[in-house]
Amino acid sequence: MPVDPALLLACTLAGIVVVLSPGPDMMFVLGQTLAGGRRQGWAATIGIWCGAMVHILLAALGVAALLAAEPALFTGLRLAGGAYLLWLGVGSLRAALAGASVVQPASAARRVVLQGMLTNLTNPKVALFFLAFLPQFVDASPGRAPEWAQMLVLGPILPILSVPVFALLIAGASGAAARLSHSARAVRWLHGTAGVIFLGLGTRLVAGRG
């Protein structure tokens, strides 16, 4: 087995604690679900999952360590990610003012996949999290698989564990959005709430607290 079973179990238990703790990814999925329903919520989840897999690969290859060692690169990526989230927030508030529908076409869902991936990739703290989290469960003793290979095995555990949590979140938020979708005033409220969530996430990231 490429990883120690005990370390695999420890990584899984730690991952459960992490995914149950509310964070930016969970709030992003919530905002997208409120703005566009179940399809858009799952699109956001897929995008975040894809972004996380890239971060895992970068951590295994040591690229994330370069990010941690270059403050200017870290700051630039953080500001870019925050600006993108602020832009999404402004777009949601504009949709609220325009009275846009909660139900979104398939093309919107594809766009949200890209948005979810970009928001995850442009958050340097996600890269640093995987860089700090995964090595704790790597066994560097002789006879074990290379450390990078173990990280590639352990890394997907966290995104996989997040799927059922996001599924419950999407089910609840999309149910509320569906019940309110018949009211133009409620639709504006849903888009406005999503906009506030995105603006909050963007502000926190720009301020260095995301």
C-alpha positions as CSV (number, residue, x, y, z in Angstrom):
1,M,0.0,0.0,0.0
2,P,1.5,3.4,-1.0
3,V,0.5,5.0,2.3
4,D,0.4,3.8,5.9
5,P,-3.2,2.7,6.8
6,A,-3.0,4.4,10.2
7,L,-2.0,7.7,8.5
8,L,-4.7,7.2,5.9
9,L,-7.3,6.9,8.7
10,A,-5.8,9.9,10.6
11,C,-6.0,12.0,7.4
12,T,-9.6,10.9,6.8
13,L,-10.7,11.9,10.3
14,A,-8.9,15.2,10.1
15,G,-10.5,15.8,6.7
16,I,-14.0,15.2,8.2
17,V,-13.3,18.0,10.8
18,V,-12.1,20.3,8.1
19,V,-15.0,19.9,5.7
20,L,-17.6,20.3,8.5
21,S,-16.0,23.7,9.4
22,P,-17.7,26.5,7.4
23,G,-15.2,28.2,5.0
24,P,-15.0,30.2,1.8
25,D,-15.7,27.2,-0.5
26,M,-18.9,26.4,1.4
27,M,-20.0,30.0,1.3
28,F,-19.3,30.2,-2.4
29,V,-21.4,27.1,-3.1
30,L,-24.2,28.5,-0.9
31,G,-24.1,31.8,-2.8
32,Q,-24.2,30.2,-6.2
33,T,-27.1,27.9,-5.2
34,L,-29.2,30.8,-3.9
35,A,-28.5,32.7,-7.1
36,G,-29.1,29.8,-9.6
37,G,-30.5,26.8,-7.9
38,R,-29.3,23.2,-7.6
39,R,-27.6,23.1,-11.0
40,Q,-25.5,26.1,-10.3
41,G,-24.7,24.8,-6.8
42,W,-23.3,21.6,-8.2
43,A,-21.5,23.5,-10.9
44,A,-19.7,25.5,-8.2
45,T,-18.9,22.3,-6.3
46,I,-17.3,20.8,-9.4
47,G,-15.3,23.9,-10.1
48,I,-14.0,24.0,-6.5
49,W,-13.2,20.3,-6.6
50,C,-11.2,20.8,-9.8
51,G,-9.3,23.7,-8.3
52,A,-8.5,21.7,-5.2
53,M,-7.1,18.9,-7.3
54,V,-4.8,21.4,-9.0
55,H,-3.6,22.6,-5.6
56,I,-3.0,19.1,-4.5
57,L,-0.8,18.5,-7.6
58,L,1.1,21.7,-7.0
59,A,1.7,20.8,-3.3
60,A,3.0,17.3,-4.3
61,L,5.3,18.8,-6.9
62,G,6.6,21.5,-4.5
63,V,5.2,24.4,-6.5
64,A,3.1,25.5,-3.5
65,A,6.3,25.8,-1.5
66,L,7.6,28.4,-4.0
67,L,4.4,30.4,-3.5
68,A,5.0,30.3,0.3
69,A,8.5,31.6,-0.2
70,E,7.6,34.5,-2.5
71,P,5.5,37.1,-0.6
72,A,5.0,39.2,-3.7
73,L,3.6,36.3,-5.7
74,F,1.4,35.3,-2.7
75,T,0.0,38.9,-2.4
76,G,-0.6,39.2,-6.2
77,L,-2.5,36.0,-6.3
78,R,-4.5,36.9,-3.2
79,L,-5.5,40.4,-4.6
80,A,-6.4,38.8,-8.0
81,G,-8.7,36.3,-6.3
82,G,-10.3,38.9,-4.1
83,A,-10.9,41.2,-7.0
84,Y,-12.6,38.4,-8.9
85,L,-14.9,37.6,-6.0
86,L,-15.8,41.3,-5.7
87,W,-16.6,41.3,-9.4
88,L,-18.9,38.3,-8.9
89,G,-20.6,40.1,-6.0
90,V,-21.2,43.2,-8.0
91,G,-22.7,41.0,-10.8
92,S,-25.1,39.3,-8.4
93,L,-26.2,42.7,-7.0
94,R,-26.8,43.9,-10.5
95,A,-28.9,40.8,-11.2
96,A,-30.9,41.5,-8.0
97,L,-31.6,45.1,-9.2
98,A,-32.6,43.8,-12.7
99,G,-34.9,41.1,-11.2
100,A,-33.1,38.2,-13.0
101,S,-34.6,34.7,-12.7
102,V,-33.2,32.1,-10.2
103,V,-33.3,29.4,-12.9
104,Q,-30.2,29.6,-15.0
105,P,-29.5,28.0,-18.4
106,A,-26.9,25.2,-18.9
107,S,-24.4,27.7,-20.3
108,A,-24.5,29.5,-16.9
109,A,-23.7,26.3,-15.1
110,R,-20.7,25.8,-17.3
111,R,-19.6,29.3,-16.5
112,V,-20.0,28.7,-12.8
113,V,-17.7,25.6,-13.0
114,L,-15.0,27.9,-14.3
115,Q,-15.8,30.5,-11.7
116,G,-15.5,28.0,-8.9
117,M,-12.2,26.7,-10.2
118,L,-10.8,30.2,-10.6
119,T,-11.9,31.4,-7.1
120,N,-10.3,28.3,-5.6
121,L,-7.1,28.6,-7.7
122,T,-6.6,32.3,-7.0
123,N,-6.9,31.8,-3.2
124,P,-3.2,31.2,-2.2
125,K,-4.2,30.1,1.3
126,V,-5.8,27.0,-0.2
127,A,-2.4,26.1,-1.7
128,L,-0.7,26.8,1.6
129,F,-3.3,24.7,3.4
130,F,-2.6,21.6,1.3
131,L,1.1,22.3,1.7
132,A,0.8,22.3,5.5
133,F,-2.0,19.6,5.8
134,L,-0.8,16.8,3.6
135,P,2.8,16.3,4.8
136,Q,1.5,15.6,8.3
137,F,0.2,12.2,7.0
138,V,3.2,11.3,4.8
139,D,5.5,8.4,5.9
140,A,9.1,9.2,4.9
141,S,10.5,5.9,6.2
142,P,12.5,3.6,3.8
143,G,10.3,1.3,1.8
144,R,7.4,3.7,1.5
145,A,6.3,5.3,-1.8
146,P,7.9,8.7,-2.5
147,E,6.4,11.6,-0.5
148,W,4.9,13.2,-3.6
149,A,3.1,10.0,-4.5
150,Q,1.7,9.7,-1.0
151,M,0.5,13.3,-1.2
152,L,-1.3,12.5,-4.5
153,V,-3.1,9.6,-2.8
154,L,-4.0,11.5,0.4
155,G,-4.9,14.8,-1.3
156,P,-8.2,13.8,-2.9
157,I,-9.6,12.6,0.4
158,L,-10.6,16.1,1.5
159,P,-12.4,17.1,-1.7
160,I,-14.2,13.7,-1.7
161,L,-15.3,14.2,1.9
162,S,-16.7,17.6,1.0
163,V,-19.2,16.2,-1.6
164,P,-21.9,14.9,0.9
165,V,-21.6,18.1,2.9
166,F,-22.1,20.2,-0.2
167,A,-24.9,18.0,-1.3
168,L,-26.8,18.7,1.9
169,L,-26.1,22.4,1.6
170,I,-27.2,22.5,-2.0
171,A,-30.4,20.5,-1.3
172,G,-31.4,22.9,1.5
173,A,-30.5,26.1,-0.3
174,S,-32.0,25.1,-3.7
175,G,-35.2,24.0,-1.9
176,A,-35.5,27.5,-0.4
177,A,-34.7,29.1,-3.7
178,A,-37.3,27.0,-5.5
179,R,-40.0,28.0,-3.1
180,L,-39.2,31.7,-3.4
181,S,-38.6,31.7,-7.1
182,H,-42.3,32.6,-7.8
183,S,-41.9,35.9,-6.1
184,A,-40.0,38.6,-8.0
185,R,-39.2,40.3,-4.7
186,A,-37.8,37.1,-3.3
187,V,-35.7,36.4,-6.4
188,R,-34.1,39.9,-5.9
189,W,-33.4,39.0,-2.3
190,L,-31.8,35.7,-3.3
191,H,-29.5,37.4,-5.8
192,G,-28.8,40.2,-3.3
193,T,-27.8,37.6,-0.6
194,A,-25.5,35.9,-3.0
195,G,-23.9,39.2,-3.9
196,V,-23.3,40.0,-0.3
197,I,-21.7,36.6,0.3
198,F,-19.4,37.1,-2.7
199,L,-18.5,40.6,-1.7
200,G,-17.7,39.4,1.8
201,L,-15.5,36.6,0.6
202,G,-13.7,39.0,-1.8
203,T,-13.2,41.6,1.0
204,R,-11.8,39.0,3.4
205,L,-9.3,37.7,0.7
206,V,-8.1,41.2,-0.2
207,A,-7.7,42.0,3.5
208,G,-5.6,38.8,3.9
209,R,-8.1,37.0,6.0
210,G,-9.7,34.7,3.4
